């Protein structure tokens, strides 16, 4: 059993009761009373809080009581003797777990009272915790053994700071390799996946905050996100994993759309944001780390900025198979891990865009010989130009940096022009592949309003806002429009099919993204 715990970090008993109520209502399976936050702390206050939890939410609702040392992340620096009395009082009042700092427990004067209270308690367990707020532990497995050798009934809790996602694997390995009960994960944004995967790997607890403002440690996600996006209720040791590799990754909508699809299909699968900072070496190290640990169960990846080229190189390096057009585009945005570990690289960006266009113009065949103006010469433009040329379209690329437009045009046999010539556009289909018009600069359009004509189709790959100024102008002039959400949803649906072999619930997944965009 791995509990999803919410730390209660109130300054008064009244506030703590409110926080406990909100935590339970949000789905907390355990509350951790961080009594070091309570002002003018007394044993009576803690006993009252435990009685409140047990009375209100049932005797079996578990409680951890902590009164942490400031050096180990505590809020108010209460003297150690008083903190021990609080923990002993908590055990006597029925706390299921008390959490004491390992560094303080090894001091002989600090042990006796706690050991006696533990012996008298029917179910109370001692968590011996050690935190590193700056770094990883040099030898987490050694530290774990040291704690258990010192006091075998303890539950070791080892929490460290990840500077990079690759630092998460120490904690994950510890959880996987230990048969005794244990708590381990990494703090910091880079450690986020270790908090979620702690649940899969049987960490006694993993923590989520009530809200971002009430987080008690860096990188803590909210209980709402944990339950609604990261599917905490269905994570178990068999859960298969997927994720989006990106930097930054925080605002990606891919976890929401894919997890919504998995939940709808009742798949035991979870999709995570995978913040992989750095260059090819870091990407390679991350991929090697996850693929070497087959017990983690990673089966597929979405890949975006800045790793699409790295993904292509990695799959090739490992002897995997690349979809021919992805190879030509020079970018892979989807990696699938086959049953025998063989890797397959795809690009669903171009296919997602072409499908969105085909839907509007009456089929892919209509693109044959069609005049198309593409504005932009970056990654998305490259994928869409490849798809358009493959479908037989006559493409002209307009870009601010002419050198880039020339290079792209040469590679795919198209024409090109500087961006200041967009006024001349006389194409049937116009596609914006620049970031111009994207929130917060949504008052901009990459082309002047005069370019739009009746009968034209205008496609904006920007999806935030959904209706860009470009699309508003196009509609006013009687042109047909395609928004960026269609491409985003199409490429995600294609990834979903590559990941699962089945089609996702498009309407539900699209609505999930729309809800997010509206927020
Ligand atoms: P990228 O590789 O960085 O390329 C950016 C492009 O925008 C370049 O052509 C750049 O011109 C141009 N640009 C940027 N700022 C400009 C400005 N102020 N004036 C004129 N041109 C400007 O980015 P990308 O990966 O291709 O992504 C481009 C856009 O596609 C994103 O902003 C996003 O909104 C959209 N997108 C949509 C989806 C979807 O599924 N719908 C998916 C991914 C991305 P220079 O070459 O001159 O710098």
Boltz pocket constraint, residues with backbone or C-beta under 6 A from the ligand:
constraints:
  - pocket:
      binder: B
      contacts: [[A, 305], [A, 375], [A, 376], [A, 377], [A, 378], [A, 379], [A, 380], [A, 381], [A, 399], [A, 400], [A, 401], [A, 404], [A, 419], [A, 432], [A, 433], [A, 434], [A, 435], [A, 436], [A, 438], [A, 460], [A, 461], [A, 462], [A, 463], [A, 484], [A, 485], [A, 487], [A, 488], [A, 489], [A, 491]]
      max_distance: 6.0
